[in-house]
Amino acid sequence: MLSGRNFPVRKQCREIPNDLSFEIIKQVSTTISGYYNINSIRDYIGIYSSNFGIILPYKDIPTYPDDNFTILIYLNDDFIGGNLFIKTPRTNEHTIEYGEPLKKYLNTTIEPRKCYGIIFQKNNTHYTNELLGPNKIIFLMHI
Protein backbone atom coordinates (compact mmCIF):
# COMPACT_ATOMS: atom_id res chain seq x y z
CA MET A 1 0.00 0.00 0.00
CA LEU A 2 1.05 3.58 -0.64
CA SER A 3 -0.18 6.26 1.69
CA GLY A 4 0.94 9.59 2.90
CA ARG A 5 0.01 12.94 4.32
CA ASN A 6 -1.30 14.30 1.02
CA PHE A 7 -3.12 11.38 -0.51
CA PRO A 8 -5.46 8.53 0.39
CA VAL A 9 -4.36 4.92 0.54
CA ARG A 10 -3.56 3.24 -2.76
CA LYS A 11 -3.48 -0.53 -2.64
CA GLN A 12 -1.12 -2.55 -4.77
CA CYS A 13 -3.64 -4.71 -6.54
CA ARG A 14 -1.33 -6.80 -8.64
CA GLU A 15 2.29 -7.80 -8.43
CA ILE A 16 4.16 -7.94 -11.68
CA PRO A 17 6.20 -11.13 -12.23
CA ASN A 18 9.96 -10.56 -12.59
CA ASP A 19 10.13 -11.68 -16.23
CA LEU A 20 7.27 -9.37 -17.21
CA SER A 21 8.78 -6.56 -15.12
CA PHE A 22 12.10 -6.97 -16.95
CA GLU A 23 10.34 -6.86 -20.34
CA ILE A 24 8.33 -3.74 -19.39
CA ILE A 25 11.50 -1.97 -18.23
CA LYS A 26 13.29 -2.92 -21.47
CA GLN A 27 10.42 -1.70 -23.65
CA VAL A 28 9.95 1.57 -21.75
CA SER A 29 13.69 2.23 -21.88
CA THR A 30 13.77 1.67 -25.64
CA THR A 31 10.67 3.80 -26.22
CA ILE A 32 11.69 6.86 -24.23
CA SER A 33 15.47 6.84 -24.75
CA GLY A 34 15.14 9.16 -27.76
CA TYR A 35 13.21 11.72 -25.70
CA TYR A 36 14.72 11.59 -22.22
CA ASN A 37 18.27 11.29 -20.96
CA ILE A 38 17.78 8.35 -18.66
CA ASN A 39 20.69 6.63 -16.95
CA SER A 40 18.75 3.67 -15.70
CA ILE A 41 15.27 2.44 -15.03
CA ARG A 42 14.72 0.79 -11.69
CA ASP A 43 12.35 -2.06 -11.16
CA TYR A 44 10.03 -0.01 -8.97
CA ILE A 45 6.83 -0.64 -10.87
CA GLY A 46 3.41 -1.66 -9.76
CA ILE A 47 -0.30 -1.64 -10.44
CA TYR A 48 -2.31 0.28 -7.87
CA SER A 49 -5.98 0.80 -7.13
CA SER A 50 -7.65 3.77 -5.46
CA ASN A 51 -11.35 4.28 -4.96
CA PHE A 52 -11.84 7.57 -3.15
CA GLY A 53 -10.40 10.89 -2.17
CA ILE A 54 -8.38 13.88 -3.28
CA ILE A 55 -4.62 14.00 -3.72
CA LEU A 56 -3.43 17.34 -2.35
CA PRO A 57 -0.51 19.12 -4.08
CA TYR A 58 2.85 17.41 -3.51
CA LYS A 59 6.07 16.40 -5.28
CA ASP A 60 7.29 12.84 -5.66
CA ILE A 61 10.36 12.10 -3.59
CA PRO A 62 13.22 10.37 -5.43
CA THR A 63 14.11 7.05 -3.86
CA TYR A 64 17.61 6.97 -5.37
CA PRO A 65 19.93 9.61 -6.92
CA ASP A 66 18.95 9.25 -10.59
CA ASP A 67 15.22 8.78 -9.94
CA ASN A 68 13.90 11.86 -11.76
CA PHE A 69 10.66 10.91 -13.52
CA THR A 70 7.32 9.27 -12.80
CA ILE A 71 5.42 7.30 -15.43
CA LEU A 72 1.71 6.89 -14.86
CA ILE A 73 -0.54 4.90 -17.21
CA TYR A 74 -4.28 4.60 -16.65
CA LEU A 75 -5.56 1.03 -16.92
CA ASN A 76 -9.21 1.99 -16.76
CA ASP A 77 -11.40 5.07 -17.10
CA ASP A 78 -14.75 3.90 -15.77
CA PHE A 79 -14.60 6.11 -12.68
CA ILE A 80 -15.70 9.64 -11.83
CA GLY A 81 -13.21 12.43 -11.06
CA GLY A 82 -9.56 11.81 -10.33
CA ASN A 83 -8.17 14.19 -12.98
CA LEU A 84 -4.43 14.84 -12.65
CA PHE A 85 -3.11 18.41 -12.49
CA ILE A 86 0.60 19.18 -12.94
CA LYS A 87 2.29 22.52 -12.30
CA THR A 88 5.50 22.96 -14.32
CA PRO A 89 7.79 25.96 -13.77
CA ARG A 90 7.79 28.25 -16.82
CA THR A 91 11.03 28.99 -18.63
CA ASN A 92 12.12 32.41 -19.89
CA GLU A 93 11.70 31.13 -23.46
CA HIS A 94 8.07 30.24 -22.77
CA THR A 95 7.38 33.66 -21.27
CA ILE A 96 8.96 35.39 -24.30
CA GLU A 97 6.99 33.27 -26.76
CA TYR A 98 3.60 33.27 -25.02
CA GLY A 99 3.72 36.36 -22.80
CA GLU A 100 2.08 36.61 -19.40
CA PRO A 101 5.30 37.19 -17.42
CA LEU A 102 3.52 37.10 -14.05
CA LYS A 103 2.54 33.48 -14.49
CA LYS A 104 5.19 31.31 -12.88
CA TYR A 105 3.78 27.89 -13.84
CA LEU A 106 2.26 26.04 -16.74
CA ASN A 107 -0.79 24.16 -15.52
CA THR A 108 -1.56 20.90 -17.29
CA THR A 109 -4.76 18.92 -16.77
CA ILE A 110 -4.81 15.21 -17.59
CA GLU A 111 -8.22 13.61 -17.89
CA PRO A 112 -7.73 9.88 -17.32
CA ARG A 113 -8.26 7.69 -20.38
CA LYS A 114 -7.69 3.97 -20.48
CA CYS A 115 -4.23 3.04 -21.84
CA TYR A 116 -3.05 6.67 -21.92
CA GLY A 117 -0.27 7.90 -19.71
CA ILE A 118 2.10 10.65 -18.83
CA ILE A 119 5.75 11.06 -17.90
CA PHE A 120 6.58 13.98 -15.62
CA GLN A 121 9.49 15.16 -13.52
CA LYS A 122 9.33 14.35 -9.84
CA ASN A 123 10.06 17.96 -8.90
CA ASN A 124 6.78 19.11 -10.48
CA THR A 125 3.91 19.69 -8.10
CA HIS A 126 0.91 17.52 -8.95
CA TYR A 127 -2.48 16.72 -7.46
CA THR A 128 -5.94 15.37 -8.35
CA ASN A 129 -9.49 16.47 -7.95
CA GLU A 130 -11.84 14.25 -6.00
CA LEU A 131 -12.12 10.64 -7.12
CA LEU A 132 -15.70 9.59 -6.50
CA GLY A 133 -15.29 5.98 -7.57
CA PRO A 134 -15.60 3.22 -8.23
CA ASN A 135 -11.89 2.24 -8.70
CA LYS A 136 -9.10 4.02 -10.54
CA ILE A 137 -6.38 1.55 -11.53
CA ILE A 138 -2.97 2.84 -12.55
CA PHE A 139 0.36 1.45 -13.66
CA LEU A 140 3.08 3.39 -11.82
CA MET A 141 6.79 3.40 -12.58
CA HIS A 142 9.68 5.53 -11.34
CA ILE A 143 12.67 6.20 -13.58
Protein Blocks (a to p, Z undefined) as FASTA:
>chain_A
ZZdfkbccdddfbdcdfklmmmmmmmmmmmmmmmpccfbdcfbdcddddfedjddddddd
dfbfklmbccdddfbfcbgejiacddddddfklmmmngomlbmbdcddddddehiacddd
fklccdddddebjbdcdddddZZ
